[in-house]
Amino acid sequence: MGLRVNDLISAPRTHPATTTLSHSPGNWLAPVIGYLDDVIIVPLGIVLAVRLIPPEMLFEHRKAAELRQESRPTNWVGAIFVVAIWWLAAAILVRLINLF
């Protein structure tokens, strides 16, 4: 039969080097190291930072934070206003997406 032009156009154009690069250690090692950073190193850093704070100072500031939390005013009108703006932005975005 022979080789036709359509066979050449639809033939995959992958070089063995490109498939080898997709399986290189850098493609899977970087995300693994990133997850290790998030799961192990960051919590250990937080524990170390808390242990370095003197206990008296930690107790004093935790007590002050509790007092501030109890006397903190709540502004429901402001919260409703912000939520309404987000709903409006979402509705506009949905409309724009449906247009196209």
N, C-alpha and C positions, 0 to 999 in steps of 0.2 A: 503494500500500500504506500508506504513512504511517509515522510514527515510533512505535515501541513502547517500553514501559517498559524492557524488557530491553536494548534498544539504548542507552538512556541510561545504564544501570548499567555496561555493559561498555565504554562509550566511554572512550578515554584522556583523562585530565584534565591534560594538560601545557600549560602556558602558554609562548608563545615566549620569554619572559624567562628561564624556568628552563633551557631548552636553551641559550640564549646564555650564561648564567652557567657552565654546565658546560664551555664551551669558552674560558673567559677565561684570560688568560696566567698568572694566579696558580696555576691548577690544574696546570700543567705546568712553570712556572718554578721554583717552590719545590723540588721534588724534584731538578731539574737542578742547582740551586745547592748542594743538600745533597750530591749525588754529587761535584761539583767540590771541595767542601770535603774530603770523605773521600779523594779520589784525589790532589789536588794540594796543598792548603794544609797538611794534617796532616803528610804526609811532608816537606814543605819546612820546617816548624817543627821536626821532629825533627832534620833535618840541621843546621839553624841552632843548635839547642841543643847538639848534639854538638860542633860547631865552636867554640862559645863556651867549652867546657871545656878547660882547659890540658892539653896532651898528657901531661905527667908525672903529673898527677892521674888522668887517664883510664887510663893504663897501670897505675898503682898499684892502682886499684880493680878493674880487670879481673883482675889477678893475684890479688888477695884473693878475688874471686868464684870463680876457678878452684880455689883451695885449699879454699874452703868446699864447693864442689861435689864434690870428691874425698872429703872426710871426712864427707859428709852421710850419716846413717844412714837405712836404709830399713826401714819398718815394714809388712811385708806383712800382718800380722794386722789392723792398722788399716785398710789399704786394702780387704781382703776384707770387713771389717765394713761399711764405707761402701757398697761395691758391693752387698752383700746388702740393706742398708736401701733402696737405690734400687730394686732388683729387687722387693722386697716392696711398696714404694709403687706401683710400676708395675702389679703384679699386682692390688692392691686397686683401683686406678683402672680397670683393664680389667673387673674384676668389677662395679664400680659402673656402668660404662657399659653393660654387657650386661644389667643389671637393668632399665634404663629403655629 
